[in-house]
Amino acid sequence: MEQIKRTAVISIIIHKRKESAMKVNEILYKYGEYIVGRMGIPHGPDGTHVIAIIVSASTDVIGAITGKLGSIPDVEVSSAITKL
């Protein structure tokens, strides 16, 4: 049974870029086929970086992406997913 695709925005806040950016990018590369758009902005003198990605995928895939990103130390993740 094919799962319904949803559109979601996943926000990623990286507090320690040197330690976390490579892991974040590895996950985003792995799920690249679902990513529709990406915007990254360095923010503030403390080294915080913000990334917003738009994805089109099933809720299972969206959950996998956010779960893997959220397990990285010094990374905060949240998502907003469209309803049917």
TORKOL-4160 file (C-alpha; in steps of 0.2 Angstrom, whole numbers, padded with zeros to 4 digits, m for minus):
84
<pt num="1" X="0000" Y="0000" Z="0000"/>
<pt num="2" X="0007" Y="0017" Z="m0005"/>
<pt num="3" X="0008" Y="0030" Z="0008"/>
<pt num="4" X="0001" Y="0047" Z="0005"/>
<pt num="5" X="0014" Y="0061" Z="0003"/>
<pt num="6" X="0014" Y="0076" Z="0014"/>
<pt num="7" X="0022" Y="0092" Z="0012"/>
<pt num="8" X="0032" Y="0098" Z="0028"/>
<pt num="9" X="0044" Y="0111" Z="0033"/>
<pt num="10" X="0058" Y="0105" Z="0045"/>
<pt num="11" X="0067" Y="0118" Z="0055"/>
<pt num="12" X="0085" Y="0113" Z="0061"/>
<pt num="13" X="0094" Y="0124" Z="0073"/>
<pt num="14" X="0113" Y="0120" Z="0075"/>
<pt num="15" X="0121" Y="0127" Z="0090"/>
<pt num="16" X="0139" Y="0120" Z="0088"/>
<pt num="17" X="0142" Y="0120" Z="0069"/>
<pt num="18" X="0160" Y="0112" Z="0069"/>
<pt num="19" X="0153" Y="0097" Z="0079"/>
<pt num="20" X="0136" Y="0094" Z="0071"/>
<pt num="21" X="0136" Y="0101" Z="0053"/>
<pt num="22" X="0144" Y="0086" Z="0045"/>
<pt num="23" X="0131" Y="0074" Z="0053"/>
<pt num="24" X="0116" Y="0085" Z="0048"/>
<pt num="25" X="0122" Y="0086" Z="0030"/>
<pt num="26" X="0125" Y="0067" Z="0030"/>
<pt num="27" X="0107" Y="0064" Z="0035"/>
<pt num="28" X="0100" Y="0077" Z="0023"/>
<pt num="29" X="0110" Y="0069" Z="0009"/>
<pt num="30" X="0103" Y="0052" Z="0013"/>
<pt num="31" X="0085" Y="0059" Z="0011"/>
<pt num="32" X="0089" Y="0071" Z="m0003"/>
<pt num="33" X="0076" Y="0063" Z="m0015"/>
<pt num="34" X="0062" Y="0070" Z="m0003"/>
<pt num="35" X="0070" Y="0087" Z="m0001"/>
<pt num="36" X="0061" Y="0101" Z="m0012"/>
<pt num="37" X="0070" Y="0116" Z="m0005"/>
<pt num="38" X="0083" Y="0121" Z="0008"/>
<pt num="39" X="0088" Y="0137" Z="0015"/>
<pt num="40" X="0102" Y="0140" Z="0028"/>
<pt num="41" X="0107" Y="0155" Z="0038"/>
<pt num="42" X="0121" Y="0158" Z="0050"/>
<pt num="43" X="0114" Y="0168" Z="0064"/>
<pt num="44" X="0123" Y="0177" Z="0078"/>
<pt num="45" X="0140" Y="0178" Z="0085"/>
<pt num="46" X="0138" Y="0162" Z="0095"/>
<pt num="47" X="0139" Y="0151" Z="0080"/>
<pt num="48" X="0121" Y="0146" Z="0079"/>
<pt num="49" X="0115" Y="0141" Z="0062"/>
<pt num="50" X="0097" Y="0139" Z="0056"/>
<pt num="51" X="0092" Y="0127" Z="0041"/>
<pt num="52" X="0074" Y="0126" Z="0034"/>
<pt num="53" X="0070" Y="0112" Z="0023"/>
<pt num="54" X="0054" Y="0108" Z="0013"/>
<pt num="55" X="0051" Y="0090" Z="0010"/>
<pt num="56" X="0038" Y="0080" Z="0001"/>
<pt num="57" X="0037" Y="0062" Z="0009"/>
<pt num="58" X="0026" Y="0051" Z="0019"/>
<pt num="59" X="0024" Y="0054" Z="0038"/>
<pt num="60" X="0035" Y="0039" Z="0041"/>
<pt num="61" X="0050" Y="0047" Z="0031"/>
<pt num="62" X="0047" Y="0064" Z="0039"/>
<pt num="63" X="0047" Y="0056" Z="0056"/>
<pt num="64" X="0063" Y="0047" Z="0052"/>
<pt num="65" X="0072" Y="0063" Z="0046"/>
<pt num="66" X="0067" Y="0073" Z="0061"/>
<pt num="67" X="0071" Y="0058" Z="0073"/>
<pt num="68" X="0089" Y="0056" Z="0066"/>
<pt num="69" X="0092" Y="0075" Z="0065"/>
<pt num="70" X="0085" Y="0077" Z="0083"/>
<pt num="71" X="0097" Y="0063" Z="0090"/>
<pt num="72" X="0112" Y="0074" Z="0085"/>
<pt num="73" X="0119" Y="0083" Z="0100"/>
<pt num="74" X="0117" Y="0102" Z="0100"/>
<pt num="75" X="0104" Y="0101" Z="0086"/>
<pt num="76" X="0086" Y="0106" Z="0089"/>
<pt num="77" X="0073" Y="0100" Z="0076"/>
<pt num="78" X="0054" Y="0104" Z="0074"/>
<pt num="79" X="0042" Y="0101" Z="0059"/>
<pt num="80" X="0026" Y="0107" Z="0052"/>
<pt num="81" X="0016" Y="0094" Z="0041"/>
<pt num="82" X="0001" Y="0098" Z="0030"/>
<pt num="83" X="m0015" Y="0089" Z="0034"/>
<pt num="84" X="m0024" Y="0078" Z="0020"/>
